[in-house]
């Protein structure tokens, strides 16, 4: 029997920490209210090409990639919004992959009406991946920006934009209020990532044979993060290593459930997550 609960908890922590991964590696330069950076498009794939923003109009800029599952899942909703808001220009901007072997064109063609808005390709790590995503400290895709009056009014996930888009169009959206919300979200993301890093160190120490030290560190971890359930998950995995018979007798109350999280381009976090996931994965030999 594999240690699915322990592995799932690692995925849960990694999933949430992904949202702050890039922000911890790169300092952002721009924030809401800043003038919208220029469009940097290598080629237009679908719809009407646009050279520059018109300060009198409203735009939705959506960043995506063919390999990003959450991006694909959000496209029908974006298409529905685009059809309902004919006065708003929607642009899907492909990033974080090379434009090779026709895969982007094939993807857009396959999506059909589920991707019913303008579509362009900006580049891998260059272009708008740098001037927009990196500049605004956005660590993952799908990522959405709303531009009005030549300025970036809102940024977030595509499934969260219905209300802010309506408020921006009506002139009732308050940037200051949303900025305060983003600040609190950033604090929570930082706390979660710090917790994840501590857990990585504890499990690595245990795997290296320093079991007593790791167990002492786990006790300290529990005191520092009393609301997080992951200490129990770690002990459950350790029990399998130390006493497989007792581990098999322990009741299993299910896992943390299916997880869907944004697609991150942070090489630093991705490498750390891959290394950490390999630890509980090796325990799966205990069946």
C-alpha positions in Angstrom: 0.0 0.0 0.0 1.5 3.3 -1.1 1.8 6.3 1.2 -0.7 8.3 -0.7 -1.7 10.5 2.2 1.8 11.7 2.9 2.5 12.3 -0.8 -0.8 14.2 -1.2 0.0 16.5 1.6 3.3 17.4 0.0 1.5 18.2 -3.2 -1.0 20.4 -1.3 1.8 22.4 0.3 3.7 22.6 -3.0 0.5 23.7 -4.8 -0.1 26.7 -2.6 3.6 27.6 -2.3 3.8 27.7 -6.0 1.9 30.9 -6.0 4.7 32.7 -4.2 7.7 30.9 -5.8 8.7 33.4 -8.4 7.9 36.4 -6.2 10.5 35.1 -3.8 13.2 34.8 -6.5 12.5 38.0 -8.4 11.6 41.4 -7.1 8.6 42.9 -8.9 8.9 46.5 -10.4 5.3 47.4 -11.2 2.0 47.4 -9.4 -1.7 48.2 -10.0 -2.3 51.7 -11.3 0.9 51.7 -13.4 0.8 52.5 -17.1 0.2 49.3 -19.1 3.5 48.1 -20.6 3.5 48.0 -24.4 2.2 45.0 -26.3 5.1 42.8 -27.5 3.7 40.3 -30.0 5.8 38.1 -32.2 2.8 36.9 -34.2 -1.0 37.0 -34.1 -2.6 33.6 -34.3 -6.3 34.4 -34.2 -8.5 37.5 -34.3 -7.6 41.1 -35.0 -4.0 42.3 -34.5 -3.5 45.2 -32.2 -0.5 47.5 -32.4 -1.1 49.5 -29.1 -3.6 50.2 -26.4 -6.2 52.9 -26.8 -6.6 54.9 -23.6 -10.3 55.2 -24.2 -10.9 51.5 -24.3 -10.8 48.5 -21.9 -8.7 45.4 -22.4 -8.3 42.0 -20.8 -4.8 40.4 -21.3 -4.7 36.7 -20.5 -1.4 34.8 -20.3 -1.4 31.1 -21.1 0.6 28.2 -22.5 -0.4 25.0 -24.3 1.0 22.8 -21.5 -1.0 24.6 -18.8 -4.1 22.6 -17.8 -5.6 25.4 -15.6 -5.2 27.8 -18.6 -7.2 25.4 -20.9 -9.9 25.0 -18.2 -10.4 28.7 -17.9 -10.6 29.4 -21.6 -14.4 28.6 -22.0 -15.2 31.1 -19.2 -13.0 33.8 -20.8 -14.7 33.2 -24.1 -18.1 33.6 -22.5 -17.0 36.9 -20.9 -15.6 38.1 -24.2 -19.0 37.4 -25.9 -20.9 39.2 -23.1 -18.5 42.2 -23.1 -18.3 43.2 -26.8 -16.9 46.6 -25.7 -13.8 45.0 -24.2 -10.9 43.6 -26.2 -9.8 40.2 -24.9 -6.3 39.0 -25.9 -4.8 35.6 -25.0 -1.0 35.9 -25.0 1.0 32.8 -25.2 4.3 32.7 -23.2 6.7 30.3 -21.4 7.1 27.9 -24.4 8.8 27.9 -27.8 6.7 28.5 -30.9 7.8 25.2 -32.6 6.3 22.4 -34.7 3.0 24.2 -35.0 1.9 23.1 -31.6 0.5 26.5 -30.6 -1.6 26.8 -33.8 -2.8 23.3 -33.5 -3.9 24.0 -29.9 -5.8 27.1 -30.8 -7.5 25.4 -33.7 -8.5 22.5 -31.5 -10.0 24.8 -28.9 -12.2 26.4 -31.5 -15.0 28.5 -29.9 -13.7 27.6 -26.5 -11.0 30.1 -27.2 -13.2 32.7 -28.7 -11.1 35.9 -28.5 -7.9 37.3 -30.0 -4.9 35.1 -29.6 -1.2 35.9 -30.0 2.3 34.6 -29.1 4.8 36.8 -27.3 7.7 34.5 -26.6 9.1 32.1 -24.1 10.8 34.1 -21.3 11.2 37.2 -23.3 8.5 39.7 -24.6 5.5 40.1 -22.3 6.7 37.3 -20.1 9.3 39.7 -18.9 7.6 43.1 -19.4 4.3 42.0 -17.8 4.5 38.8 -15.9 7.9 39.3 -14.3 7.5 43.0 -14.0 4.3 42.7 -12.0 5.6 39.7 -9.9 3.1 37.2 -11.3 4.5 33.7 -10.6 2.1 31.5 -12.5 -0.4 31.1 -15.3 -3.2 31.5 -16.1 -2.8 35.2 -15.2 -5.2 38.0 -16.2 -4.7 41.7 -16.3 -7.4 44.3 -16.9 -6.3 47.6 -18.6 -8.5 50.7 -18.7 -7.5 54.3 -19.3 -4.0 53.0 -20.4 -3.3 51.7 -16.9 -3.4 48.3 -15.3 -6.4 48.3 -13.0 -6.5 44.6 -11.9 -4.6 41.4 -12.0 -5.5 37.9 -10.8 -7.0 34.7 -12.1 -9.4 34.5 -15.0 -12.1 32.8 -13.0 -12.0 35.7 -10.5 -12.4 38.6 -12.9 -16.2 38.8 -13.5 -16.9 41.3 -10.7 -13.8 43.5 -11.0 -14.3 43.7 -14.8 -17.9 44.9 -14.3 -16.8 47.4 -11.6 -13.9 48.7 -13.7 -16.3 49.3 -16.6 -18.8 51.1 -14.3 -16.1 53.2 -12.7 -16.8 51.8 -9.2 -13.6 49.6 -8.8 -11.3 50.7 -5.9 -7.6 49.9 -6.6 -6.6 50.8 -3.1 -8.9 48.3 -1.6 -7.8 45.5 -3.9 -4.1 46.4 -3.3 -4.7 45.9 0.4 -6.1 42.5 -0.4 -3.1 41.6 -2.5 -0.8 42.6 0.3 -2.5 40.3 2.7 -2.4 37.5 0.1 1.3 38.1 -0.3 1.9 37.8 3.4 0.1 34.5 3.6 1.9 33.2 0.5 5.2 34.0 2.2 4.2 32.3 5.4 3.2 29.2 3.5 6.4 29.0 1.5 8.5 29.4 4.7 6.5 26.6 6.2 7.1 24.4 3.1 10.9 25.1 3.2 11.0 24.1 6.9 9.2 20.9 6.1 11.6 20.1 3.2 14.5 20.5 5.6 12.9 18.3 8.3 12.1 15.5 5.9 15.6 15.7 4.3 17.2 15.5 7.7 15.2 12.4 8.5 16.1 10.8 5.1 19.8 11.5 5.8 19.6 9.4 9.0 19.4 12.2 11.5 16.1 10.9 12.8 16.2 12.2 16.4 17.1 15.7 15.2 14.3 15.6 12.6 11.8 14.6 15.2 12.8 17.4 17.5 12.6 19.8 14.6 9.1 18.5 13.8 7.9 19.3 17.4 9.2 22.8 17.0 7.5 23.0 13.6 4.2 22.1 15.3 4.5 24.8 17.9 5.4 27.4 15.2 2.6 26.3 12.8 -0.2 25.0 15.2 -3.0 25.3 12.5 -1.2 23.2 9.9 -2.0 19.4 9.7 1.3 18.4 8.0 3.2 17.2 11.1 0.8 14.3 11.4 1.3 13.5 7.7 5.0 13.5 8.2 4.8 11.2 11.2 2.6 8.9 9.3 5.3 8.5 6.7 8.0 8.0 9.2 6.0 5.2 10.9 6.1 3.3 7.6 9.9 3.5 7.6 10.3 2.5 11.2 7.4 0.1 11.8 5.7 -1.1 8.6 3.5 -3.5 10.5 2.1 -0.8 12.8 1.8 1.5 9.8 -0.4 -1.0 8.0 -2.7 -1.1 11.0 -3.2 2.6 11.2 -6.6 3.8 10.0 -6.7 5.9 6.8 -9.2 8.7 6.8 -8.8 9.6 3.1 -6.5 12.1 1.5 -6.5 15.9 1.1 -8.4 15.4 -2.2 -7.8 16.4 -5.8 -5.6 19.4 -6.2 -5.5 21.9 -9.1 -2.9 24.6 -9.0 -1.5 27.3 -11.3 1.5 26.5 -13.6 4.7 28.0 -12.3 7.7 28.9 -14.4 10.0 29.3 -11.4 13.0 26.9 -11.9 14.2 27.4 -8.3 10.9 26.3 -6.8 10.3 23.6 -9.3 13.7 22.0 -8.6 13.1 22.1 -4.8 9.6 20.7 -5.2 10.9 17.8 -7.4 13.6 17.0 -4.9 11.2 17.0 -2.0 8.6 14.9 -3.7 11.2 12.3 -4.4 11.5 11.6 -0.6 7.9 10.3 0.1 7.8 8.8 -3.4 10.7 6.4 -2.5 8.6 5.1 0.4 6.0 3.9 -2.0 8.0 0.6 -2.3 6.3 -0.3 1.0 3.2 -2.0 -0.2 
